[in-house]
Amino acid sequence: MREAEFLSYKDGYFTFLFENGEELVFDEVHPRVLKQFDLKNDKSLINKSFKITFIEVYEDNDEDFVIYRVESLKPL
């Protein structure tokens, strides 16, 4: 798990800023996480820090194409 701050949801993408200054855009969030945290609509979650777990999903026919998916969030 890493620490990250939720920055925004826009056009289907979730942006987080990690403790090392790296900004990462996620294409997907596990439905279980979206039930717990309404990242799409709840503006109070912007700039909130979380412990985050995510995975990289590679396309079968294109190893250069990767999707980042949030698997879990725990508020700090």
Secondary structure by P-SEA (a helix, b strand, c coil): cbbbbbccccccbbbbbccccbbbbbccccaaaaaaccccccccccccccbbbbbbbbbcccccbbbbbbcccccc
